Amino acid sequence: MLELNAWRRQRRDTPLASYQELCRELAASGPGVFGELDSTGARSVLRRFSDAWFAAAKRRRGGDAAARFPRRRRGLVPVRWYHGTFTLDPGGRRVRIPAARGGQPLWLRLARSLPYPVDQVRSVTLLAEGGRLFLDVTAEVPVTVYEPGCGPDPARTAGVDLGIIHPYAVAGPDGQALLVSGRAIRGEHRMHLADTKQRRRAVAGRAPTRGQRGSRRWRKYRRRARAVDGRHARRVRQAQHEAAKTVVSWAVGQRVGTLHMGDPRGVLQVAAGRRHNLRLRQWQIGQLIRILADKATVAGITFTSSTNAAPRPPARAAGGGSRNHPGGS
């Protein structure tokens, strides 16, 4: 149904972008549009498409010419079901996905039990990553309750600094500090980059040209590459969660009530060369901030963040050197 916008563009008609218009088009299409699944999952796909379309339009109005609308065809898209539309087994090992009217019930068997009680689960998202199916669970987790005199003190504040090598550096009250090492994450990035380069050089001779369908051997290589990329992303994400958990555990032990972090995303707009640009791309600042904010909120710690402006490059003198360092040395 999303391909209707391509036909409308060919006819120079206005594309369907709002969530209400897409839902009306879905209702007019009749049953069977979303296969054996019900319309609840289809509406979640339409919601994701509409949000991406308006986000791209906002960026283009702001002057970002590189922003692109969601027009690429995808074979697999994430599907989400909200509370009340799915059924969880009491043991937390099976999930029933709603099917279309007249269809057989669809039960998904999970590899392990859910880490949350069944009554706390608010939504589930079925997605594919690296050739594997995953069930992303969103749960309502209560804030931790402490005994009197043992909880975080709002008067005690700690500052958190993000780093490219070490993800978190914390300076707390009473001269206490914490540095979370990120050597393992950096080593994972370096090994994955070396492995990717080696595999690409090995298959460069048999790579299909543009517009040519790859052979079965080439498709097998692409499946393997996607599986390796997915495993690498899961390892990095797990290490980031463990680093944030270390920071929150240290803050609870120090009875820190407020964590204040500077947001250095402004430095990403500065061209720093090929090698350092790669390190900045692998930094994942927003992911580190979101993970720490979520864990701090659950622990009852107030989290604040401030945005740092992008530093301006050093001014150049007439002779080509820097004003602070004559001659560029």
C-alpha positions as CSV (number, residue, x, y, z in Angstrom):
1,M,0.0,0.0,0.0
2,L,2.9,2.4,0.6
3,E,3.9,2.0,-3.0
4,L,0.8,4.0,-3.9
5,N,2.8,7.2,-3.2
6,A,5.2,6.2,-6.1
7,W,2.3,6.0,-8.5
8,R,0.9,9.3,-7.2
9,R,4.3,11.0,-7.8
10,Q,4.3,9.8,-11.3
11,R,0.8,11.4,-11.8
12,R,2.1,14.5,-10.0
13,D,-0.5,14.1,-7.3
14,T,-0.1,15.0,-3.6
15,P,1.4,12.0,-1.7
16,L,-0.3,10.4,1.3
17,A,1.8,11.2,4.3
18,S,-0.4,11.8,7.3
19,Y,-1.3,8.9,9.6
20,Q,-5.1,9.6,9.2
21,E,-4.9,9.5,5.4
22,L,-2.9,6.3,5.4
23,C,-5.4,4.6,7.8
24,R,-8.3,5.6,5.6
25,E,-6.5,4.1,2.6
26,L,-5.9,1.0,4.6
27,A,-9.6,0.7,5.6
28,A,-10.7,1.2,2.0
29,S,-8.3,-1.5,0.7
30,G,-10.2,-4.2,2.4
31,P,-9.0,-7.4,4.2
32,G,-5.9,-9.3,3.2
33,V,-3.7,-6.2,2.6
34,F,-1.4,-7.1,5.5
35,G,-1.4,-10.9,4.9
36,E,-2.5,-13.0,7.8
37,L,-1.9,-10.3,10.4
38,D,-4.5,-7.9,11.6
39,S,-4.8,-4.2,10.9
40,T,-3.2,-3.2,14.3
41,G,0.2,-4.2,13.1
42,A,-0.4,-2.5,9.7
43,R,-1.2,0.7,11.4
44,S,2.0,0.6,13.4
45,V,3.9,0.4,10.0
46,L,1.9,3.3,8.7
47,R,2.7,5.3,11.9
48,R,6.4,4.7,11.5
49,F,6.3,5.7,7.8
50,S,4.3,8.9,8.6
51,D,6.7,10.0,11.3
52,A,9.7,9.4,9.1
53,W,8.1,11.4,6.2
54,F,7.3,14.4,8.4
55,A,10.8,14.3,10.1
56,A,12.4,14.4,6.6
57,A,10.2,17.3,5.5
58,K,11.1,19.2,8.7
59,R,14.8,18.7,8.0
60,R,14.5,19.8,4.4
61,R,12.6,23.0,5.5
62,G,15.5,23.7,7.8
63,G,17.9,23.6,5.0
64,D,19.2,20.1,5.1
65,A,19.3,19.0,1.5
66,A,20.7,15.6,2.4
67,A,17.4,14.6,4.1
68,R,15.5,11.9,2.1
69,F,11.9,10.8,2.3
70,P,11.2,7.1,3.1
71,R,10.7,5.8,-0.5
72,R,13.0,2.8,-0.5
73,R,11.2,-0.5,-0.8
74,R,11.8,-2.8,2.2
75,G,11.2,-6.6,2.4
76,L,10.9,-6.6,6.2
77,V,9.6,-3.8,8.4
78,P,9.2,-3.8,12.2
79,V,5.6,-4.4,13.4
80,R,4.4,-3.2,16.8
81,W,1.4,-4.3,18.9
82,Y,0.3,-2.3,22.0
83,H,-1.1,-3.4,25.3
84,G,-4.4,-5.2,24.9
85,T,-3.8,-6.4,21.3
86,F,-1.4,-9.3,22.2
87,T,-1.4,-12.1,24.7
88,L,1.5,-13.2,26.9
89,D,1.8,-16.7,28.3
90,P,1.9,-16.7,32.1
91,G,5.4,-18.2,32.0
92,G,6.7,-15.4,29.7
93,R,8.0,-17.9,27.1
94,R,5.2,-17.4,24.4
95,V,3.5,-14.5,22.8
96,R,0.3,-14.6,20.8
97,I,0.2,-12.2,17.9
98,P,-3.2,-11.1,16.6
99,A,-4.1,-12.5,13.2
100,A,-6.6,-11.5,10.6
101,R,-10.3,-12.4,11.0
102,G,-10.7,-16.1,10.2
103,G,-7.0,-16.9,10.4
104,Q,-5.2,-19.3,12.7
105,P,-3.8,-18.0,16.0
106,L,-0.1,-17.1,15.7
107,W,2.1,-18.0,18.8
108,L,5.7,-17.0,19.0
109,R,8.0,-19.1,21.1
110,L,10.8,-17.1,22.8
111,A,14.4,-18.2,23.4
112,R,14.2,-17.1,27.0
113,S,11.6,-15.8,29.4
114,L,10.8,-12.1,29.5
115,P,12.9,-10.1,32.0
116,Y,9.8,-8.2,33.2
117,P,6.6,-9.3,34.8
118,V,3.7,-9.9,32.4
119,D,1.6,-7.2,33.8
120,Q,4.3,-4.6,33.2
121,V,4.6,-5.2,29.5
122,R,3.1,-2.4,27.4
123,S,4.1,-3.2,23.8
124,V,6.0,-5.7,21.7
125,T,7.7,-5.1,18.4
126,L,8.6,-7.9,16.0
127,L,11.7,-7.0,14.0
128,A,14.4,-8.8,11.9
129,E,18.1,-8.0,12.3
130,G,21.0,-9.9,10.8
131,G,18.8,-12.7,9.5
132,R,17.3,-13.3,12.9
133,L,13.9,-12.5,14.4
134,F,13.8,-10.5,17.6
135,L,10.9,-9.4,19.9
136,D,11.5,-6.0,21.4
137,V,9.6,-5.6,24.6
138,T,8.6,-2.2,26.2
139,A,7.7,-2.4,29.9
140,E,6.6,0.0,32.6
141,V,9.3,-0.4,35.2
142,P,8.7,1.2,38.7
143,V,11.2,3.6,40.2
144,T,13.4,2.0,42.9
145,V,12.3,2.6,46.5
146,Y,15.0,2.9,49.1
147,E,15.0,2.8,52.9
148,P,15.0,6.1,54.8
149,G,18.5,7.6,54.7
150,C,19.8,5.2,52.1
151,G,18.3,6.7,48.9
152,P,19.8,9.4,46.6
153,D,20.3,12.8,48.1
154,P,19.1,15.7,45.8
155,A,21.8,17.9,47.3
156,R,24.6,15.7,46.1
157,T,25.4,16.2,42.4
158,A,27.8,14.5,40.0
159,G,29.0,15.5,36.6
160,V,29.3,13.1,33.7
161,D,31.5,13.6,30.7
162,L,31.3,11.5,27.5
163,G,34.5,10.4,25.8
164,I,35.4,8.8,22.5
165,I,37.6,6.1,24.1
166,H,36.1,5.8,27.6
167,P,32.3,6.2,27.4
168,Y,31.7,7.8,30.8
169,A,33.9,9.8,33.2
170,V,32.1,10.9,36.4
171,A,33.2,13.5,39.0
172,G,31.2,13.2,42.2
173,P,31.0,14.9,45.6
174,D,33.7,14.6,48.3
175,G,36.4,14.2,45.6
176,Q,35.2,10.8,44.4
177,A,35.4,10.0,40.7
178,L,34.8,7.1,38.3
179,L,36.2,6.3,34.9
180,V,34.5,3.5,32.9
181,S,36.9,2.0,30.5
182,G,35.9,1.7,26.8
183,R,38.9,-0.2,25.5
184,A,36.8,-3.3,24.9
185,I,34.3,-1.3,22.8
186,R,37.1,0.3,20.8
187,G,38.8,-3.0,20.3
188,E,35.5,-4.5,19.0
189,H,35.2,-1.6,16.5
190,R,38.7,-2.1,15.3
191,M,38.4,-5.8,14.9
192,H,35.1,-5.5,13.1
193,L,36.5,-2.9,10.7
194,A,39.6,-5.0,9.9
195,D,37.4,-8.1,9.3
196,T,35.0,-6.1,7.1
197,K,37.9,-4.8,4.9
198,Q,39.3,-8.2,4.5
199,R,36.0,-9.8,3.5
200,R,35.4,-7.0,1.0
201,R,38.8,-7.4,-0.6
202,A,38.2,-11.2,-0.9
203,V,34.9,-10.8,-2.8
204,A,35.6,-7.7,-4.8
205,G,36.3,-9.7,-7.9
206,R,33.0,-11.4,-8.0
207,A,30.8,-8.5,-6.9
208,P,27.9,-7.9,-9.2
209,T,27.7,-4.6,-11.2
210,R,25.1,-2.0,-10.7
211,G,21.7,-3.3,-11.8
212,Q,22.9,-6.9,-12.0
213,R,21.4,-9.6,-9.9
214,G,23.9,-11.3,-7.7
215,S,24.5,-15.1,-7.7
216,R,23.6,-17.5,-5.0
217,R,27.2,-17.4,-3.7
218,W,27.0,-13.6,-3.6
219,R,23.7,-13.6,-1.7
220,K,25.1,-16.1,0.7
221,Y,28.0,-13.7,1.4
222,R,25.6,-10.8,1.9
223,R,23.6,-12.8,4.4
224,R,26.8,-13.7,6.3
225,A,27.8,-10.0,6.3
226,R,24.5,-8.9,7.7
227,A,24.8,-11.6,10.4
228,V,28.3,-10.4,11.4
229,D,27.1,-6.7,11.4
230,G,24.2,-7.6,13.6
231,R,26.4,-9.5,16.1
232,H,28.8,-6.5,16.2
233,A,26.0,-4.1,16.9
234,R,24.6,-6.3,19.7
235,R,28.0,-6.6,21.4
236,V,28.5,-2.8,21.3
237,R,25.0,-2.2,22.6
238,Q,25.5,-4.7,25.4
239,A,28.8,-3.0,26.4
240,Q,27.1,0.4,26.5
241,H,24.4,-0.9,28.8
242,E,26.9,-2.4,31.1
243,A,28.9,0.9,31.2
244,A,25.7,2.8,32.1
245,K,24.8,0.3,34.7
246,T,28.3,0.8,36.3
247,V,27.8,4.5,36.4
248,V,24.3,4.3,38.0
249,S,25.5,1.7,40.6
250,W,28.4,4.0,41.6
251,A,26.0,6.9,41.9
252,V,23.6,5.0,44.1
253,G,26.5,3.9,46.3
254,Q,27.6,7.6,46.6
255,R,24.0,8.7,47.2
256,V,24.1,11.0,44.3
257,G,20.7,12.6,43.6
258,T,21.5,14.5,40.4
259,L,23.6,13.5,37.3
260,H,24.4,16.4,35.0
261,M,25.9,15.6,31.6
262,G,27.2,17.8,28.9
263,D,25.8,17.0,25.4
264,P,28.8,17.3,23.0
265,R,26.9,16.5,19.8
266,G,27.9,19.9,18.4
267,V,31.4,18.6,17.7
268,L,30.0,16.1,15.2
269,Q,29.5,19.0,12.8
270,V,33.2,19.7,12.5
271,A,35.2,17.9,9.8
272,A,38.1,16.2,11.6
273,G,39.7,14.1,8.9
274,R,38.9,10.6,7.6
275,R,40.3,8.6,10.6
276,H,38.8,10.8,13.3
277,N,35.5,11.1,11.5
278,L,35.2,7.4,11.7
279,R,35.8,7.5,15.5
280,L,33.1,10.2,15.8
281,R,30.6,8.1,13.8
282,Q,31.2,5.1,16.1
283,W,30.8,7.3,19.2
284,Q,27.0,7.0,19.3
285,I,26.5,10.0,21.7
286,G,22.7,10.0,21.6
287,Q,22.6,6.3,22.4
288,L,24.9,6.7,25.4
289,I,22.8,9.6,26.7
290,R,19.5,7.7,26.4
291,I,20.8,4.6,28.1
292,L,22.2,6.5,31.0
293,A,19.0,8.7,31.4
294,D,16.7,5.6,31.4
295,K,18.8,3.8,34.0
296,A,19.2,6.9,36.2
297,T,15.4,7.5,36.1
298,V,14.6,4.0,37.2
299,A,17.1,4.3,40.1
300,G,15.4,7.5,41.3
301,I,18.3,9.8,40.2
302,T,17.5,13.1,38.4
303,F,19.2,13.4,35.0
304,T,19.9,16.7,33.3
305,S,21.8,17.4,30.1
306,S,23.1,20.6,28.4
307,T,24.1,21.0,24.8
308,N,27.5,22.3,23.9
309,A,28.0,24.5,20.8
310,A,30.2,23.3,18.0
311,P,33.7,24.7,18.4
312,R,34.9,27.0,15.7
313,P,38.0,26.1,13.8
314,P,41.2,28.1,14.6
315,A,41.5,31.3,12.6
316,R,44.2,31.3,9.9
317,A,46.7,34.1,9.5
318,A,47.7,35.6,6.2
319,G,50.8,33.3,6.0
320,G,48.7,30.1,6.2
321,G,49.5,29.4,9.9
322,S,47.3,29.6,13.0
323,R,47.2,32.8,15.0
324,N,48.0,30.8,18.2
325,H,50.7,28.7,16.6
326,P,52.6,30.6,13.9
327,G,53.7,28.6,10.9
328,G,51.1,25.9,11.6
329,S,53.5,23.9,13.8
